[in-house]
Amino acid sequence: MDFELTDEQVMLRDTVRDLLARAYDPETRLKVLDTELGWSREVWAQLAELGVLGLSFSEEDGGVGAGPVETMVVLEELGRRLAPEPLLDAVLLPGGLIARIGTAEQRARVLPDLVGGGTLLAFAHEEPGSRWPGIEVRTIAAADPDHGGYRLTGVKNPVAHGDCADDLVVSAMLPGGALGLFLVAADAAGVTRTSYRTFDGRRGAQIEFGSATAELLGDTRDVTESVTSGIGAAQAALCAESVGAMGEALRLTTEYLKTRKQFGVPLAKFQALSHRAADMYVSLELARSMSYYATAALADGTVDPVVVSRARLQVGRSGRHIGREAVQMHGGIGITTEYPVSHYVARLTAIERTLGGDLDHLQVLSRRVGRYDLVEL
């Protein structure tokens, strides 16, 4: 298999890298994070103009029709710069679900505006007291004969970037007991949003539905498989973003070792620290390989939970190792808000806890131990 990027993919990577480099230096990023929105609509418009928001959507739906590799290239650059724009939360995951199960009319109504940057979505699936992979959906969808649709009752939390969404893709149980997905206007009657800031500087919301009017996406068939596939693709996206963040954390650390002096010589001259930096590089390459593994599976049209959990487990372990070592080798400055490495560690920690942590993915894999002749941890 050829792991080299094509000329077009390299051009895409460099274009996004240049855009984000111009938009975000560490000080500018902190100022943007402190705004009410927490990200830049100007940068969002530029990403839309470049076609980045439409990479994963077909041309019929107003997108570019590119494959998973192009999407992961962009996400790695977002991770490298810690860009806070909600590409995964507001476009890829909820938009991908609409593309999978929505009717032709629903896709034509929602997706072109989403790709153009005019609409923001959010996926409201997780509920208080539940965690991946055993997310228990207790939100109920009741038929609304007066309006020919449904009404939702329940609570969703956390909803990543649910604070700024225009429309919500919400999971709920249909009257027959099947899982359905619904499109709900974020400002509809009966929808109450409580916004909050996460420890990595992003935004989230708890959303309560009190008999809120909802439109069923697609038909009444059970959409559990589609939701699982959508979340699996999101897991691969998180791996790619993590690799970008890890690469920059390692770069910052090695640059610090070259410039910071102790006893009159650079820290890089100390053999023990050089060995620890080399171990960080090994962890980065392990994570990169597993991210490629997950992306290659998506490119083949496969969303395998085993592949997903293998990738997330290694990427999570690598992220924790690189983050811990980056802080340790920077010393006290490594945990200050003013220095960027602390923000990379915070983001890597947040990603590791999104859609299942290391132990959750290890449990997924351990349940399949009996299928193999040899298992190594």
C-alpha positions, 0 to 999 in steps of 0.5 A: 500500500502506498502511504505517500500523499498524492500531489493534490493531497500535498497541495491541500495539506499545505494550503490548509496549513498556510491558512491556519498559520496565518490565522493562529499564533498562540496569542491570537488563538487564546484571544479567539478561545476567550470570545463567546463563540470560541472559534473564528467565523472568518476562518470558518468562511475561508475553510468553506471557500477552500471546499474543506467543509465539503470534502467528505460529501458527494457532489450531488450533496454539494460537496467535493466528493473526496475520500477519507484520506483528504479529510484526515489530512485536513484534521491533522493540520487542525490538530497541529495548529489546535484550530478550534473550528468545529469541523468534526462536531458541526459538519463531518459527524452530523452531516455525515449521518444526514448524508447516510440516512436522510431522504433526497429532499432532506439532503438537498435542503440541509447539506449544501448550506452546511458545506457552504458554511451557512449552517452549523449542526451538532450531534446530540446522542450521548446522555447523562449517566451513559458512556461509550460504547454502551450509550443508552438512549432514553430520549423518547420520540412520540408521534405528533398527529397534529403536525404529522411529525414527532415530539422529543422528550429527554436530555442530551449531554455532552453535545459538542459545540451544541451551543452554536448549532443552528440545527441538531441531529438527535437520537431518540427511541421511536414508538416501536422501540427502534432507534431513530435520528431526528432533525430539530431546530436549535431555537425550536419551542421546547429546546433548552440549551445550557452552554459551558466551556470544556477544560481544553477551551472548546464549547459544549452544551446540555440540551433538554427537549421538552416535547420539542417538534422534530423531523424524522431523518429518513424512514422509520427503520432502525438506524443503529448501524448508521450511527455506529458507522458515523461514530466510527468515522469520527473516531478515525477523525479524532486519531488524525487530529491527535497525530497533528497535535502530538507532532507539534508537541514533540516539535515544541519539546525538541526545540526547547531542548535545543535552546534551553541551557543547563550548566552552560550547555543545551538540554539536548546534550544530556543523553537521558533527555535525548533518549526520552525525546526519541521515545516520544518520536517512537510513540508518535510514529506508532500513533501515525501508523494506527491512524493510517490504519483506521483511515485506510479501513474507511477508504475501503468502505469498512467501519470495523469496531476492532480497527477503530478500537485498536487505533484509538487505544494506541493513539490514546496511549501515545498521546498520554506519553507524549503529553506527559513527557512534553510537560516534564521536559519543559519543566514549570513553564510546560503547565502555564497558560501562556506557553502552548505545550500545555494546550496541546496536552489539554487537547490530547487529554480531551480527545482521549476521553471523547467517544471512549477512553483507553479502558473502554477501547481495551474492553471492546478488544478484550471481548474478542480475545477468544477469537484469536490464537495469540494476543499481545498487549 
